[in-house]
């Protein structure tokens, strides 16, 4: 392998899902402004909005949209225009 291709600053970093406060530690080169202490060890902290622990595709909990109510609402507003 070629030398100097990969970054040398891989280190453990904590990623925190802000929607459900789930945290996980992985190795990364990302720059972090904050730190967090877990089990007596201080790690860089990166806050994220969504992760596999909160994404509907992975959790199986999807929000259902009431399409029937929308159709009824549309018909009540605009459905009678052709009768005039």
Backbone as JSON, one array per atom type, in Angstrom:
{
  "sequence": "XXXXXXXXXXXXXXXXXXXXXXXXXXXXXXXXXXXXXXXXXXXXXXXXXXXXXXXXXXXXXXXXXXXXXXXXXXXXXXXXXXXX",
  "N": [[0.83, -1.18, 0.0], [0.35, 2.31, -0.58], [2.19, 4.79, 1.12], [1.16, 7.35, 3.41], [-1.4, 7.81, 2.47], [-3.76, 7.42, 3.97], [-5.44, 9.1, 6.68], [-3.8, 9.94, 9.75], [-4.99, 10.47, 12.15], [-7.04, 8.85, 13.28], [-9.35, 8.15, 15.78], [-11.16, 7.2, 18.77], [-14.5, 8.32, 18.79], [-17.44, 9.83, 20.08], [-20.7, 9.6, 18.99], [-23.74, 11.23, 19.2], [-27.13, 10.79, 19.08], [-29.49, 13.17, 18.74], [-32.26, 13.03, 18.74], [-33.14, 10.85, 20.24], [-31.32, 10.56, 22.28], [-29.42, 8.54, 22.15], [-26.2, 7.08, 22.28], [-23.14, 6.26, 20.66], [-19.92, 4.78, 20.21], [-17.33, 5.14, 17.94], [-14.61, 4.82, 15.61], [-13.12, 7.67, 14.17], [-12.21, 10.48, 12.05], [-13.28, 12.94, 12.32], [-13.66, 16.4, 13.17], [-14.31, 17.67, 16.36], [-16.09, 19.84, 18.53], [-16.98, 19.64, 21.12], [-16.71, 17.69, 24.18], [-17.19, 14.54, 25.87], [-17.65, 12.55, 28.76], [-17.35, 9.17, 29.24], [-17.59, 6.32, 31.11], [-15.35, 7.12, 32.6], [-13.54, 7.94, 30.69], [-12.57, 10.48, 28.47], [-14.04, 11.58, 25.54], [-14.14, 12.95, 22.17], [-17.12, 14.67, 21.16], [-19.76, 14.34, 18.89], [-22.67, 15.69, 17.72], [-25.59, 14.44, 16.27], [-28.48, 14.56, 14.11], [-30.08, 12.42, 13.29], [-29.94, 8.87, 13.37], [-29.19, 5.36, 12.92], [-30.58, 4.33, 15.04], [-32.79, 5.89, 15.34], [-33.95, 6.35, 12.88], [-36.72, 5.91, 10.71], [-36.65, 3.83, 8.78], [-34.93, 1.88, 9.82], [-35.99, 1.41, 12.36], [-38.6, 0.64, 11.94], [-40.85, 2.01, 12.61], [-42.93, 3.92, 11.2], [-44.41, 7.02, 10.3], [-47.76, 7.37, 9.62], [-49.58, 8.88, 7.04], [-52.57, 10.62, 6.8], [-54.17, 10.08, 4.16], [-56.74, 9.73, 3.17], [-58.28, 11.55, 4.56], [-57.23, 13.87, 3.49], [-58.04, 13.72, 0.83], [-60.82, 13.88, 1.12], [-60.98, 16.45, 2.18], [-60.03, 17.95, 0.03], [-62.01, 17.37, -1.89], [-64.24, 18.49, -0.65], [-63.61, 21.17, -0.81], [-63.0, 21.74, -3.57], [-64.42, 20.0, -5.16], [-67.08, 20.51, -5.98], [-67.07, 22.36, -8.01], [-67.4, 21.72, -10.71], [-70.12, 21.31, -10.98], [-71.48, 23.69, -11.23]],
  "CA": [[0.0, 0.0, 0.0], [1.07, 3.57, -0.6], [2.34, 5.47, 2.4], [0.64, 8.7, 3.49], [-2.72, 7.92, 1.86], [-4.82, 7.47, 4.97], [-5.16, 10.02, 7.79], [-3.19, 9.34, 10.95], [-5.68, 10.89, 13.37], [-8.2, 8.04, 13.67], [-9.46, 8.06, 17.22], [-12.54, 6.95, 19.18], [-15.36, 9.5, 18.86], [-18.8, 9.52, 20.49], [-21.77, 10.21, 18.21], [-24.95, 11.27, 20.01], [-28.36, 11.05, 18.35], [-30.22, 14.15, 19.53], [-33.7, 12.76, 18.8], [-33.46, 9.88, 21.29], [-30.2, 10.57, 23.24], [-28.62, 7.32, 22.03], [-24.81, 7.38, 21.98], [-22.29, 5.13, 20.27], [-18.51, 5.12, 20.03], [-16.7, 4.56, 16.77], [-13.38, 5.52, 15.25], [-13.37, 8.66, 13.13], [-11.27, 11.6, 11.96], [-14.08, 14.16, 12.34], [-13.32, 17.39, 14.18], [-15.41, 17.87, 17.32], [-15.92, 20.99, 19.41], [-17.34, 19.29, 22.49], [-16.24, 16.4, 24.68], [-18.09, 13.86, 26.79], [-16.96, 11.53, 29.54], [-18.07, 7.9, 29.34], [-16.82, 5.33, 31.88], [-14.1, 7.71, 33.05], [-12.69, 8.3, 29.55], [-13.09, 11.64, 27.76], [-14.07, 11.41, 24.09], [-14.77, 14.03, 21.41], [-18.56, 14.45, 20.99], [-20.38, 14.86, 17.68], [-24.13, 15.57, 17.83], [-26.25, 14.21, 14.99], [-29.93, 14.67, 14.19], [-30.74, 11.13, 13.06], [-29.02, 7.74, 13.21], [-29.92, 4.12, 12.7], [-31.44, 4.04, 16.2], [-34.02, 6.69, 15.31], [-34.46, 6.47, 11.52], [-37.88, 5.03, 10.53], [-36.33, 2.65, 7.98], [-34.3, 0.87, 10.68], [-36.8, 1.12, 13.54], [-39.87, 0.07, 11.53], [-41.93, 2.86, 13.1], [-43.13, 5.0, 10.25], [-45.59, 7.83, 10.53], [-48.75, 7.23, 8.56], [-50.23, 10.12, 6.64], [-53.99, 10.41, 6.57], [-54.46, 10.51, 2.79], [-58.18, 9.75, 2.96], [-58.75, 12.84, 5.05], [-56.81, 14.91, 2.55], [-58.9, 13.63, -0.35], [-62.12, 14.43, 1.51], [-60.83, 17.89, 2.33], [-59.93, 18.48, -1.32], [-63.32, 17.26, -2.54], [-65.17, 19.45, -0.06], [-63.26, 22.51, -1.28], [-62.96, 21.94, -5.02], [-65.19, 18.97, -5.86], [-68.37, 21.0, -6.45], [-66.9, 23.41, -9.02], [-67.87, 21.29, -12.03], [-71.58, 21.27, -10.97], [-72.05, 25.02, -11.49]],
  "C": [[0.87, 1.25, 0.0], [1.09, 4.19, 0.79], [1.73, 6.87, 2.32], [-0.73, 8.89, 2.86], [-3.82, 8.15, 2.89], [-4.45, 8.43, 6.11], [-4.63, 9.26, 9.0], [-3.97, 9.62, 12.22], [-6.98, 10.13, 13.62], [-8.2, 7.9, 15.18], [-10.9, 7.71, 17.58], [-13.3, 8.26, 19.35], [-16.76, 9.05, 19.24], [-19.75, 10.3, 19.59], [-23.04, 10.11, 19.04], [-26.13, 11.66, 19.13], [-29.23, 11.96, 19.22], [-31.71, 13.86, 19.63], [-34.07, 11.75, 19.88], [-32.34, 9.7, 22.31], [-29.41, 9.27, 23.24], [-27.19, 7.71, 21.65], [-24.11, 6.1, 21.54], [-20.89, 5.63, 19.97], [-17.99, 4.39, 18.8], [-15.44, 5.34, 16.47], [-13.66, 6.44, 14.08], [-12.26, 9.7, 13.13], [-11.99, 12.94, 12.04], [-13.61, 15.1, 13.45], [-14.54, 17.64, 15.06], [-15.08, 19.04, 18.22], [-16.14, 20.64, 20.87], [-16.73, 17.95, 22.87], [-17.28, 15.84, 25.64], [-17.28, 12.79, 27.52], [-17.86, 10.3, 29.68], [-17.15, 6.89, 30.0], [-15.44, 5.85, 32.26], [-13.14, 8.1, 31.94], [-13.35, 9.47, 28.82], [-12.93, 11.44, 26.26], [-14.55, 12.69, 23.42], [-16.23, 13.67, 21.14], [-19.04, 15.11, 19.71], [-21.88, 14.61, 17.82], [-24.71, 15.44, 16.43], [-27.75, 14.22, 15.18], [-30.63, 13.32, 14.09], [-29.67, 10.06, 12.86], [-29.86, 6.49, 12.98], [-30.83, 3.76, 13.88], [-32.72, 4.86, 16.2], [-34.62, 6.82, 13.91], [-35.6, 5.48, 11.31], [-37.58, 3.78, 9.71], [-35.77, 1.53, 8.85], [-35.18, 0.49, 11.87], [-38.12, 0.45, 13.18], [-41.07, 0.87, 12.0], [-42.08, 4.05, 12.17], [-44.41, 5.74, 10.57], [-46.53, 7.68, 9.34], [-49.42, 8.56, 8.3], [-51.67, 9.8, 6.29], [-54.35, 10.93, 5.18], [-55.95, 10.58, 2.53], [-58.76, 11.07, 3.44], [-58.38, 13.98, 4.12], [-57.69, 14.9, 1.3], [-60.27, 14.21, -0.04], [-62.07, 15.95, 1.64], [-60.76, 18.56, 0.96], [-61.29, 18.48, -2.01], [-64.31, 18.25, -1.95], [-64.86, 20.87, -0.53], [-63.5, 22.69, -2.78], [-63.82, 20.96, -5.81], [-66.47, 19.46, -6.49], [-68.25, 22.05, -7.55], [-67.44, 23.01, -10.39], [-69.41, 21.29, -12.11], [-72.2, 22.62, -11.31], [-72.34, 25.29, -12.9]]
}
